[in-house]
C-alpha cells in the first residue's frame, strides 16, 4: 500500500469512526491517531471489523459491561480502553 493509499484509507476510517456518540468518536480517533501508523495489516483489519459493530454493543464493551465473544475484537477493545486520554 502506498503512502497516498494509506492516507486515503485513514481519512475514510476517520469518517466511518464518527458514530454520533462523542465518547465512541474519541476512543476511535485516539486509536487512529496513536496506533494506526504502527499497526499491522491484521490489526487494521480487526479495527475495520470493530467499526462494523453496532454502537450499543460497542458502548457496552468499552464500558466493560460486556466483552466480545470474538477474541480479536475483545483484545482491540481492551487495548483502546487502556490508551491514556488526551491531555
N, C-alpha and C positions, 0 to 999 in steps of 0.2 A: 504494500500500500504506500502510495506517495504521500509526502507531507501535505500536499493540497487535498488529497482524498481524506486524510485523517482530519484535517481542519474542517472540511465539509461535513464529515460524519459527526464530529464533535458538536458543531453548530446544530445539526439535526437532532442529536441526542439532548442537547440543552433545551430545544423546543419541546421535545417529547417528555422531558422531565418536568415541565410545567403542569402541575396537577390541579391547580386551583386551591390547594391546601398549602399555605405558606410553609408550614413545618416540613412537609414532604419535599417541597421545592428546594428548600435549603439543604436538606440531607443529601438529595441527589446532586445538587450543584457543588456541595462540598466534596463529594467523591470525584466528580468530574474535574474539579479544579486541582485536587491534590493527588489523585491516583490514576486518572485516565492515561496520562502520558507514559507512565512506567508500567502499566498493566499489560499482561499477555493477551493474545487474541482469545484464549479460553476465558480469561477473567472478563474481557469485554463482552463476550457472548453471554455470560451469566448476567451481566448488568443489563444487556438488551432484554433478556428474558424477564428480569425483575420489572422492567418498565411495562411489560405486558400484563402484570398482575393488577387486580382491582385495588382501588385506593383504600377501601375499608379493610381489606386483608393486609395491605402494606402497613397501614397505621397500627393495626394490632401487633404485627411483627416488630415494628420499630419501637413501640411502647413496651414490648416484652410480654404482652398478654398471651400471645401465641407464638409458635415457631413454625416455620415452613417444614413440611414433610420432605421437601427436596433439600438434600444436604448442601448442595452448591449455593442455592438461594439463601439458605439459612446462614451459611458461612459469610456470604457477602453482606447480608443484613447486619450480622454481628460486627463485621469489620466497619461498616458505615456508622453503626451506633457508637463504636469505640473512637471514632475520629473526634478530636477536640473541637469545640465550637470555634467559630471565627471570633477574633478579638473585637 
